[in-house]
Amino acid sequence: MEEHLEDCSGARKTFAGKYFCYNLIYYEYYTNIEEAIGREKYLKGLTRKKKEELIAFFNPDWRFFTDVIEREKGDLPLWTLDMEDNRPW
């Protein structure tokens, strides 16, 4: 996330830098890179509505994981493997 933030204020060479993407509201954890890439491609193909539903499932309050104040509260949602079976998409 630091790299995204740096690129937003610097050369803006990446998608994140060009569109000021530095607030994290959703993530999934994978140990296998092929699974992660496959999931990312799948998610990119979802409609905006379905993406919003997925975010709301994991992070109902749409809190920014990158916000210092939010992190200091200490109660941000954590991705767990059992969520994989229950997620809507």
N, C-alpha and C positions, 0 to 999 in steps of 0.2 A: 504494500500500500504506500510505503514511503516513496518508492520509485514512481508510482502513479502521480503522487502529489508533486514530486520534484519536476516531472515532465510537464505538468500543468503550468508551472511557473517558469519553465525553461524553454527548450527548443520545440516542444509539442510535436515530437516525432511519432508518437504512438496514438492509437485510438483514444486511450485514456487521457493523454495530454491534449489532444485536439478537442475533446468533448468534456473536459474537466470531470472525469470519472475517478473520484478518489474516496467516495463514501461507500463502505461495504454494508449491505443490508441482508445478504444471503450468501451462503457457501455450502458446499458439500465436500466431504473428505474422502479421498481415495488413496489407496496404497499402490494401485496398479495404474500406470499412466495410460494404457490403452482403454481401460474402463473410463477413466476421467475424460479423455478426449471424446470417446463415444457419447458420454453423457452430455458434454458441452455441445456437441453437434446436435444432439436431440433437443436440448433446451433452446438452442438458437432457432429451431424450427417451430417452436410453440408460438401461439398467438400471445399478444401482450396480456390479454385477460388471463390466460392460463399461467403465464409467468407471474402475474400479480397474485393469483391464487396460491401458487407455490410459495412465494415469499410470505404471504399472510399465514400460511400453515406453519412455517418455521419461525417467523418473526412477526407475530400479530400486530405489534405496535410500530413496526417499520423503524426500529431503532438503528442508529448508525454504529456499527461495531468499531469504527475508526475514531469515534468521538471520545476524547479524553474523559469528559464528564460521564458519559455512558459506561465506559470501561471501569471507572472508579466505583460506580455503583455495584459492580461485581455480579450482576444477575442477568447478564446477556445470555441468550439461548446458545446452547452448544450442540453441534451436529453429532449424533450418535448413530451407530450402525443399525439399530432397531428402527430408526426413522425411515430408513430406506424402504422398508416394507409398508409403511403407513402413509408415505407422501402421496399427494394426489396425482402427480405426474412423474 
